[in-house]
Every structure is written in structure tokens, then in C-alpha cells.
């Protein structure tokens, strides 16, 4: 069985694609990957058994609608031709195409006509993305156009998969067939250099309070709110320190904000670091921060770093967005009001002063991570592929969410004893969680 993945992203380096591809290679599939080409990369190479074909195209710069269109066209056109040729030569059983853009799924037209099954991975909901990044308003001409394209892409695919139940419901509310959409969580997996242990329940922080956040540094991830919160925290805990790992467009503004607030000794910008360094920094932190701003897009998504903090037993403060609070409760993470520096500062101060709370969140986080771990998501994806390749086009996926989505659920967890023998409360899924 042969499959081809297509994404206007770089590969390797994409965790969700890695999960999906590994799910198939473990099952004996032969997998090709069509991705973007970075300077210095080969046009074609084999990495861990996956043949990667790289397309030179305009890099993604988040620089406006015209630039977006140009970036998409320079990738779509060669991919359309390449997929047609490769389908004839390789005879793919499955073509898996991720957005953005939604229109990229139509590059699979020739393979579809030749018998390949099309899986559409909706990584972002385009209408919400346009509202967030370009200020598009509900009912506007551009938003109506994006919605029509999104729905046409969903109808074109044999089956679609998205990242949360909230994203799935947004697609359904705009007209999609829910029976044709599965959910696979954005669970991430790092490689820790040593056993993962929760912070002790009696660990008093007598040195620097180490707070960390990592990933792309852009406006919607709320780093400016986190810096404002640190200005409040250090008034009560002078030894609080924040490290921001990653790079992105917002860095110059954040650096100016730090200088303006006189926090040069409190906030460190460490840029991009290799994975082994990243894991060490995360495991040494007292608190991880996920500070998404409140907007239509943020209310649908989970971040990779949220799952990385869970995996590494790092207690976290996190924006109380709809997608997060629908899956998890405050026995696993400390919520704060998105965009509210005072609420975030209070959450940090509470965790800093309460070692038992940090311990409880870390222990419960490990248990929850196990319930939605990478192996569970791989199994879900393999089930999706198996069903779409063995089901007649006249028979949609099983009614409702069914078995395809149950692997991404966070089921009830039994009460377990903590490291010190105490009974710890554990997270229970909230109504409607997936």
C-alpha cells in the first residue's frame, strides 16, 4: 500500500505529520511526502524510510492577503502536476493533503480520478483565521468566499480529519457532513534525556522561579500579556524569571516592551534551540505558560506546547479558551482569563506559592497525556485510513463520531495514589469533551 502526504510546510519538523506518517509506516505502508524546500535542502531524499520531494516556492511570511495568494499558487501549481505524474508511476492508494490553503486539496484531482482516496487534514479553519489575522467580519464577502472554498474542499475529500471537536463542530455548522470528519489531537512527543518526575509536593522554590514558554513568537500567542503579567509578579516575587524560546514577527515589539518595563533582568529571549536543549529547559522549569489570545481561531485549537508540558510534568498556566476548557479542567492545568495580565499574574503566583498544587497538576497531567498520547493518535489515524480504503464511497463513515474519534477522547481516569501515597484528584472529561 502506497500513500503520499502533501503539505505546504517543511518536513521533517512537523509533529502532526510525523504522527500520521509514522502511523502508516508502522503498518507497512510505503510513504512519500511532498513539502516545501528550504535553502540548502535536497530536492529529494529518504529520511527514516520516507521519500521526501521538496518544492521550491515562496516562503510563508504572514505578510498580507496578496502575499498569501502568491505563496499558495507557487506551491499548488507544481504539486498538481507532480501528483498527477506520481499517481501514474506509483499508484497511491491514499493522498493525504493538509491545509492551509484549503484549495491545496484540489491538487489531488487527477489521483482521485485515478482511484486514490483523498484525506483532507484541516489544521486550521480558514474563516476563523481570516477573522483573526485580517480582521474579516462575519457576513463579509471575503469570509463568505473562504467558507464556500472550505466546504467545497471538504466535499471533494473522501474523509477529513481535524484537531479538536470544536473545529469539527465549526465545520459542521457551516454545512459539512459530520459523518465524514474525524478528530485527531495535536499531541506532541519530545524525547526526554532522563525519567520524567513530577515536582515534589513539598518543593519550596527558594531560588529563581523559572517560567518558560516556547514556540512561534507572534501576536496571537499573547507573549505581550505574559510580559505584562511578569511585571506584576516580580513586585511580589523578585526572583521570578521568564524565558521565551522561539522566533517570530513579534520579537522586536516584545523586546521593546521588556526594555520599556525595565524587565531586562527578568525576561530572556533565547531564540530557536535544538530539541535536546529545549527538552532540558522545559524539564528545568517550574511553570510552563500557554497564553493564547481570545479570538475565534484560538477558541478552536490546542497548541503542541500544551501537550509537551503535560508529557514532561511541567505545571502550566493556560488561557481558558473554549477548546481547552472543553477537554480539561483545573485539576490538570491552572486557567486564567485570556488577555488579562492580572489574571495571569495571579495564576503564576498561586502556582509559585503552592508546591502541592504544582505536584497535583503535574501528576494529573502525566495521566491525561497517557490517555491522549502519540500511540493513541496513531491508532486513530490508522483506523481512519483503514476505513476509508475499505469503504464504498456510497457508505460514509460510521454515524456520528463513532470509533474513529474515541481514540482522541480523554476518558474517565481512576483515582490513583500520588508519589507520597496520598490520594490525588484526577481530571475527569467535561460534558461534550472529545
KOLDREN-125019 format. One record per residue: x, y, z of N, C-alpha, C, CB in turn. Coordinates in steps of 0.1 Angstrom, whole numbers, plus 5000, padded with zeros to 4 digits. Glycine has a CB too. Layout:
BEGIN
XYZXYZXYZXYZ/...
***
This chain:
BEGIN
500949885000500050005000500950125000499050005012/500650224991501350344990500550464993501950354976/501150565000500450685003501350805001500050685018/500750914997501551044996500951155004501551084981/501751215012501351335020501851455013501951325034/500951565014501251695008500951795018500451714995/501951885020501751995030502652115026502051955044/502052235026502852355023503552395036501952465017/504352305041505152325053506552255050504452265066/507452265060508752195059508652065066509852285065/509451965061509451835067510851775064508351745060/511451715075510851685088510751815097511851585096/510151805108509951915117508551955120510552035111/507551875115506151895117505651785125505351915104/505251805138504851695147503651625143504651755161/502651695138501351625134501551535122500251735131/502351585112502651505100503451385104503451585090/504451405114505251295118504351185125506251335129/503351225132502451125138501651045128501451195148/501151115118500351055107501250965099499651155099/502351005095503250935086503750805093504451015081/504150825106504650705113503550605115505250755127/502350655117501150555118501150465107499850635120/501350515095501350425083502550345081501050515070/503750405083504950325081505050215090506250415082/504550235103504550125112503650005108504050175126/502650045099501749945094502149885081500350005093/503349925077503949865065503749935052503449725063/503150055053502950135041504250195035501950255044/504250225022505350295016504850445015505750235002/505550535020505150675021506050775014504950715036/505450855006506150975000505651105007505950974985/506451205007506051335013506451445004506751355027/505451525000505751644992505651765001504751654980/506751845002506751955012507452075005507451915025/507652185013508352295008509852275009507952425016/510652345001512052335002512752455008512652314987/513552435018514352535024515652545017514552505039/516352665018517652675012518652575017518152815014/519352515008520352415012519852275013520952455025/518552255013517952115013517952054999516552125019/518051924999517951854987516551854981518451704989/516451844968515051834962514451704966515151844947/515251594967514751464970515651394979514451384958/515151334990515951244998515051155006516851335008/515651045012514950955020515350975035515150805016/514350995043514551025057513750925065514251165062/514350835073513650735080512650655072513050795093/513050615060512150535051511150615044511550435060/511050745046510050825039510750905028509350925048/510350895015510950965004510251105004510650894991/511151215006510651345006510951414993511351425018/509951474987510151554975509851704978509151504963/510751784976510651924981510452024969511951974989/509452114971509052204960509652344964507552214959/510452404955510852544958509752634955512152584949/509352714965508252804963508452924973506852744967/507653024972507753144981507653104995506753254977/508453155004508353115018507153185024509653155025/506653125035505453185041505853295051504653075049/505353415049505753535056504653595064506453625047/503453555063502353615070502253765067502453595086/502453805054502653945051501454005044503853955042/500253945045499154005039498453915029499554135032/497253945024496453855016497053835002495053915015/497653934996498253924983499453824984498654054977/500253844994501353754996500953614998502253805007/499853595006499353465009499053394995498153465018/498253464987497853404974499053364966496953504966/500053454965501253424957501953304962502253544957/502053294976502753174982502053044978502853194997/500653054979499952934976500052894962498452954980/499952984952500052954938501352894935499753074930/502452944940503752894936504052754942504852984941/503252704951503352574956502252484949503152564971/501052534948499952444942500252404928498652524942/500752484919500952454905501852334903501452574898/503152344908503952224906503452104913505352264911/502852114925502252004932501251934924501752044946/500352004918499251954909499851864898498452064903/500951914891501551834881502251714886502551924873/503051734897503851624903502951514908504651684914/501851544915500951444920500351364908499851504928/499951424897499451354886500451254881498951454875/501651304879502751214874502951094884504051294871/503151134897503451034907502350934908503751104920/501050974907499950884908500050774897498650954907/500450814885500550724874501750624877500750794861/502850684882504050604884503950514896505250694885/503350564907503350494920502050424924503750594931/500950474918499650414921499250424936499750264918/499250554941498950574955497550524958499050724958/497350464970496050424975495450544982496150304984/496250624989495850744997496650864994495850705012/496050974992496651104992496151185004496351184978/497051225012496751305024497251445022497351245037/496351545022496651685020496251765031496051735006/497151855036496851945047496652085043498051945058/495752155050495652305047496652375057494252355049/496952495056496452595046497352585034496552735052/496752625022495352665020494452555018495352765008/493152585019492152475016492152435002490752535020/492452524993492552494979493552384975492752614971/494552364984495552274981495052134979496652274992/493852104985493351964984492951934970492051954993/492652034962492252014948493451974939491652134942/494651984944495851934937495751774936497151964944/494851714944494651574943493651534933494351524956/493251624924492151584914492551464906491851704905/493651464899494051354890494151224898495351394883/494851224909494951104917493551054921495751124929/492651144924491251104928490551034916490451224933/490651094904490051044892490650904889490251134881/491950884893492550754890492350654902494050774888/491550684912491250584922491850604936491650464917/492650714938493150734951492150794960494450824950/492250754973491350814983492050944988491050714995/491251054990491751184994491351205009491251294986/492451225017492251265031492651415033493051175041/491751495038491951635039492151665054490751725034/493351715058493651745072493451895074495151705075/492451925081492052065084492852115096490552085085/494052165094494852205105494452345111496352215100/493852425102493352555107491952575100494352675104/491052645106489752675100489952815093488652685110/489952815080490252935073489353065076490152915058/488053045077487353165081487753235094485853135082/487953145104488453205117489853265116488453095128/490653205107492053255105491953395099492853165096/491053415089490853545083490353645093489953535071/489453605102488953695112490053745121487853635120/490953645125492053675134493153765128492653555140/493553725116494753785111494553905102495553685103/493353905096493054015086491854105090492753965073/491254065102490054145106488854135098490454295106/488654025091487453995083486253985093487653865075/485154035088483954035097482953925092483254175096/482153865101481153775097480253835087480353715109/479853765076479053815066479753895055477953895072/481053915057481753995046481953905034483054045052/482253975023482453905010483553805011482653994999/484653845017485853755017485653635026487153835022/484953655037484653545046483653445040484053595060/482653495033481753405026482553325015480653485019/483453395008484253314998485053215005485153414991/485753245016486553145023485753025028487353205034/484553055032483652945037483252855026482453005044/482952915014482552835003483652744998482052924991/484952794998486052714994486352605004487352804993/486252645017486352535028485452425026486252605041/484152455024483152355023483352265010481752415023/483752334999483952264987485152164989484252364975/486152204996487352124999486952005007488452195006/486052025017485551905025484751815017484751965037/483951865007483151774999484051694989482051854991/485051764985486051694975486751574981487051794970/487051584994487851475000486851365004488451535013/487451245004486651125008486351135023487350995005/487351185031487251195045488151315050487551065052/487751375061488651485066488951455081487951625065/490051515085490451495099490851635104491551395101/490451665116490851795122491351785136489551895122/491551895143492451885155491651885168493352005155/490451935169489651935181488151915177489852065189/487351875187485951865185485352005182485251805197/485952115187485452245184485652285169486152345193/486752245164486952265149486052185141488452225146/485752055145484851975138483452035138484851835144/483052085150481652145151481552275142481352175165/482652355142482652475133482452435119483952555135/483152335114482952285100481552235098483952175097/480952165107479652115106478652225105479252015117/478752325114477852435115477752515101478152525126/478852505094478852575081478452485069480352625078/478052365073477452285062478052145060477452355050/479252115066479951995064479151875069481351995069/479451755064478851635068479751575080478751525057/479151585092479951535103480351395103479151565116/479651315096480051165094481351155087478951095087/481751255080482951245072484151315078482751305058/484051355091485151425098485451365111484651575100/486751325112487251265124488151375132488151145121/488451345144489351425152490551355156488551475165/491751415154493051365159493751475166493851305147/494051465178494551575186495951605182494551535201/496351735185497751775182498751735193497751935180/498651615197499551565207500951575202499151425212/501851615211503251625207504051525215503851765209/505251495211506151405219507551445218505951255213/508151475229509551505230510351385235509751635239/511651395234512451285238513251325250513451235227/512751305262513451345275514751265277512551335287/515851335282517051265284517151185297518151365284/516151195305516051125318514651095322516851205329/514351015332513050985336512251115340512950885347/510951115336510151235340509551215354509051255329/509751315362509251305376508551435379510451285386/507351435385506651555389507451625400505251525394/507251755401507951825412507351775425507651975411/508251765436507751715449506651805454508951705458/505751745462504651815468505051915478503651725474/506351905483506851995494507952075489507251915506/508152095475509252165470509052315471509452125455/509652385480509652525481510652585472509852575496/510252685464511252745455511952855462510452805442/513252825465514052925473515052995465514752855484/515052965452515953045442515053115432516952955435/515553125420514753185409513553095406515653205396/512453165404511253105399511353105384509953175403/511452985378511752965363510452945356512752855361/510053045348508853035340509253035325507853165342/508652945317509052925303507952925294509952795302/508152965282507152955271508052935258506153065269/507452855248508252825236507352815224509052705238/507952825213507252815200507252945192505752785203/506452955182506453075173506053195181505553055161/506853305179506553435186505753525177507953495191/504453515178503553605170502553665180502953535158/501853765175500953845183499853755190500253945175/499253655183498153585188498553485199497453505177/499853465201500253385212500453455226501553305209/500153585226499953655238501253675247499053585247/502453675240503653695248503653835255504853685239/503053935249503054065255502254065268502354175245/501153985268500353975281501253905292499053895279/501953805287502853735297503953825303503553615290/504453915294505454015299504854115309506154085287/503654165305502954255315502654185328501654295308/502354055327502053975340503353965348501453835336/504453945341505753935349506054065356506853895339/505654175350505954305357505154305370505554415348/504054245371503254235383503754135393501754205380/504254015387504753905395505953945403505053785387/506954015396508154045403508054145414509154105392/506954215415506654305426506554225439505454395424/506054105438505854015449506853905450504453955449/507353865439508453755438509553815429507853625432/510453885435511553955428512453855420512454035437/512453725424513353635418512653555406513853535428/511453595402510753535391511553565378509353585390/511753465369512453485357511653415346513853425358/511553485334510853425322511853405311509653515318/511753285305512553255293511553235281513553135295/511753305270510953295258511853225248510453425253/511453105244512153035234511453035221512452885238/512153065210511453065197511753195189509953045198/511253205177511453325169510153355162512653305159/510053475157508853525150508753675149507653465157/507653715142507553855139507453945151506353875130/506853895162506653985173507854015182505553915182/508953955179510153965188510554115190511353885182/510754195179511154335182510254405191511254405168/508954395189507954465198508054415212506554445193/508254285214508454235228509654275234508354075228/510754285227512054335233511954475237513154315222/511154555229510954695232510054705245510354775220/509154625246508254615258509054585270507054515256/509954485269510754455281511654565285511654325277/512254635275513054755278512254865285513754805266/511054885280510154995285509754965299508955005276/509554835303509154805316510254775326508254675316/511554795321512654765329512854625333512554855341/512454535325512554385328513654315321511254325324/514754385318515854325311516454215319516854435308/516454225332517054115341516054005344517554175354/514754025339513753925343513353845331512454005348/513353895319512953825307514153795298511853905299/514253675293515353635284514753585271516253525291/515253635260514853585247515953485242514553695237/515653365241516753265238516653215223516553145247/515653265215515653225202515353075200516853265195/515653025188515452885184516552805190515352865169/516252695196517252605202516952465197517252605217/517952375196517752235192516852165202519052165191/516252055198515251985206515851935219514751865198/517151895219517651845231517851955242519051775229/518252075237518352185246516952235251519052305239/515952225241514552265245514052175256513652255233/514252045255513751955265514351985279513951805261/515652005279516352035291515752165298517852055289/515552265290515052395295513652365301515052495284/512752295293511452275298511352195311510652195287/512252085312512252005323512752075336513051875321/513552175334514152255345513152365349515452315341/512152395342511252505345510252465356510452545333/509852565364508852545375507452555369509052645386/507252645359505952675353506052695338505352805360/505252625330505052655316503952745314504952525308/504052835303502952925301502452915286503453075303/501152905285500452895272499453015272499752755269/499753115264499053245266498253295254499953355271/497553205248496753235236495853355239495953115231/495753445229494753555230493353495226495153665221/492353565232490953525229490553575215489953575239/490253485206489653515193489053395187490853575183/488253405176487553295170488453175167486853335158/489653205163490553095159491153025172491753145151/491553095182492053035194491052955201492553145203/489752985200488752905207488552765200487452985207/489252745189489052615183490252515184488852635168/491452565189492652495187493252455201493652575179/494152355200495152325211496552345205494952175215/497452385214498852415210499652285212499452535217/500652265204501552155207502252165220502652145196/502652295224503352305237502552265249503852445238/501252285248500352235259500652095262498852265256/500652005252500851865253502351835258500551795240/503251915253504651895258504851925272505551985249/504152025278504152045292503551935300503452185296/502451885294501751765301502751645301500451725294/503351615289504251505288505451515298504751495274/505951635300507151655308506851685322508051755302/505551675326505151705340505551845344505851605350/505351945335505652085339504252145342506352155327/504052195354502752255357502652385348502652295372/501352405343501252515334500152605338500952465320/500252735334499152835333498752845319499652975339/497452855316496952845302495752925301496752705298/495552995289494453075286493152985286494553145272/492153035292490852955293490052975280490052995305/490552915269489852925257488852805256490852915244/487852815247486852715247487352575244485752745237/488252555235488752425231489552355242489652435219/490152435251490952385262490052345274492052485266/489152435277488252415289487252305286487652545293/486952275273486052165270486752035271485552185256/488052025271488751895272489351875286489851895262/489751985293490451965305489852055316491952005303/490152025329489652105339490852145348488552035348/490552215359491552275367492252185377491052395375/492052055375492951955382494151915374492151835386/494251975362495351945353496152065349494851865341/495452175348496152305344495552425351496152315329/496252525353495752645360495352745349496852705370/494052775349493452865338493553005343492052825335/493653095333493553235335492753295324494853305337/492153415326491453485315492353535304490553595321/492053485292492853525280493053685279492353475267/494253725277494453865275494553955288493453925266/494353885300494253965312495553935320493053915321/496454035320497754025327497554005342498554145325/496554065348496354045363495953905366495254145368/495053845358494553715360495753615358493453675350/496553645348497753555345498753565357498453595332/498953685362499953705373499453635385500053855376/498153635388497553565399497753415398496153595401/497653365386497853225383499253185386497353185369/500153265381501653235383501953235398502453335375/501453345405501753355419501253235427501153485425/500053195424499453075431500252955429497953055426/500652925417501552805414502852815421501752785399/503452935421504752955427504752935442505253105424/503652965448503552955463502952825468502653075468/502452745459501752625463502352495457500252635459/503452445464504052325458503152205456505252285467/502152195465501252075464500352095452500352075477/500052215448499252235436500152205424498752375435/501352245424502252215412502352065411503652285414/502551995422502651855422501451785416503051795436/500251835421499051775416498751795401497851825424/499051915397498851935382499751855374499052085379/501051845378501951765371501651615370503351775377/501251555382500851415382499551395373500551375396/498551475375497351455367497651485352496251555371/498651575349498951605335499651485329499951715335/500451415336501051285331499951185328502051235341/499051175336497951075334497151105322497051055347/496751235321495951275309496751255296495551425311/498051295297498851275285498851135280500351325287/498951045289498950895286497650865279499150815298/496550925282495250895276495150945262494150955285/495851055259495751105245497151115239495151255245/498051015242499451015237499550985222500150905245/500751005218501050975203500650845199502550995201/500850735206500350605201498850595200500850495211/498150665208496650665207496250735194496050735219/496950845191496650925179497050845166497251065179/498150775167498550695155497450585153499950635158/497050525163495950425162494750475156495650355175/494350595160493150665155493350685140492850795162/494550735136494750765122494750645113496050845120/495350535118495350415111493950365109496250305118/493150375119491750335118491050415107491050345131/491250545107490650625097491050585083491050775099/492350565081492850515067492250385064494450515067/492250295073491750165070490250165066491850065083/489550255073488050265069487850325056487350335080/488650435053488450505040488850425028489150635040/489850335031490350255020489550125018491750215022/488650085027487849965026486349995025488149875038/485950115025484550155025484250215011484250255036/483050175007482550224994482250374995481250144989/482450454985482150594985480650614989482450664972/479750514987478350534990478150525005477550434982/479050465012478850445026479750535034479150295030/479250645040480150735048480650675060479350865051/481550745067482050695080480950665089483050795086/481150585099480150545109479450665115480750465120/478150655117477350765121477950835134475950715124/477950965133478451045145479951035146477751005158/480451045158481851045160482350905160482251105173/481650805165482050665164483450635169481850625150/483850515165485150465169486350555164485350325165/486150615153487250695147487750805156486850755134/486850865164487150975173487350935187486151075172/486950815191487050775205488550775210486350645208/489450745201490850735205491450865209491750675194/490750975204491251105208490551165221491051205197/489651085226489051135238489951125250487751055241/489551195261490151185274489151115283490651325279/489250985284488250915292488350935307488250765289/487350895315487550905329488750825334486250855336/489450885343490650825349490350775363491850915349/490850655367490650605380491450695390490950465381/491050695402491750765413493050685415490950785426/494250755416495450685418496150755430496350695406/497150685435497850745447499150825442498250635457/499350935448500551015445501850945449500451155451/502951015446504250965449504450945464505351055443/503751025472503851015486502750925493503851145493/501950865484500950775489499550835491501350715502/499550975489498251045491497351015479498451195493/496051025481495151015470495051145463493750965475/495251145450495251275443493951285435496451285434/493351395434492251415424492751405410491551545426/491951345401492451335387491351395378492651185383/491851435367490951505357489851415353491751565346/488651465351487551395345487151475333486351375355/486751405322486351485310485051565312486251385298/485051685307483851755309482851715298484151915308/481551755301480551725291480851775277479151775296/480751685268480951725254482451725250480551865252/483351685259484751675255484951555246485651655268/486051575238486351475228487751425230486151515214/
***
